[in-house]
Amino acid sequence: MQDVRWLTPREQRIWRAYLAATGAFLEHLDRQLLRESGMPLAYYEILVALSEAPERALRMSQLAAVCRSSRSRLSHAVSRLEEQGWVCRRACESDRRGSVAHLTDAGFAALRAAAPGHVTAVREYLFDVLTPRQLAALDEINLAMLAGPGRARAEPGPSRGVTPPDD
C-alpha cells in the first residue's frame, strides 16, 4: 500500500464536499421532478435523451450509454415509461436482436410539461448561486473530469434537458 497516493486532509475535505454537493443537488432535482411531474430524474433523463435523438429514437444500448445506466436498469425504466405511454419499444430494423426506444407524442408532452420546473430548479440551485467566474471554473473542471487521465479534453455534451424541447 505504500504506492497509494493517499488524500491530504485538504483533498479529503474537497472530495467529501464534492460528494455532498452533487448528491444534494441530484436529490433536489429528483424530488422536484417527482413532486411537480410525477417522474424521477432518471426517467426525465431518458425522455431528454430520446427527445434529442434523430426521430426521437435510440437503440437501447445507445440509450443506456447516453444515460450512464446499465442495460438491465434502463430496460426496467423503459418498461415503466411504456406503462405511462411515454415510450414504446420496437425491434431494430437492421438487427432484430436489438430494440429501439421511441419517444411517443405523450412522452414528449410530459417532457415539455416537466422542463420548466426542472430548468428553474437547475437555475436556482446551480447557476444563481455561482458567480460568472465560478461558472467558468466549473465548466473547465467538468471538461477536465470528463476527459479523465490520459484522454483528450472532452467537449460539452448535449443540453441534458435544460433547454426547451423543440416542437
Secondary structure, DSSP 8 states (H G I E B T S, - for coil): -TT-----HHHHHHHHHHHHHHHHHHHHHHHHHHHHHS--HHHHHHHHHHHHSGGGEEEHHHHHHHTT--HHHHHHHHHHHHHHTSEEEEE-SS-TTSEEEEE-HHHHHHHHHHHHHHHHHHHHHTGGGS-HHHHHHHHHHHHHHHH-TTS--------TT-S----
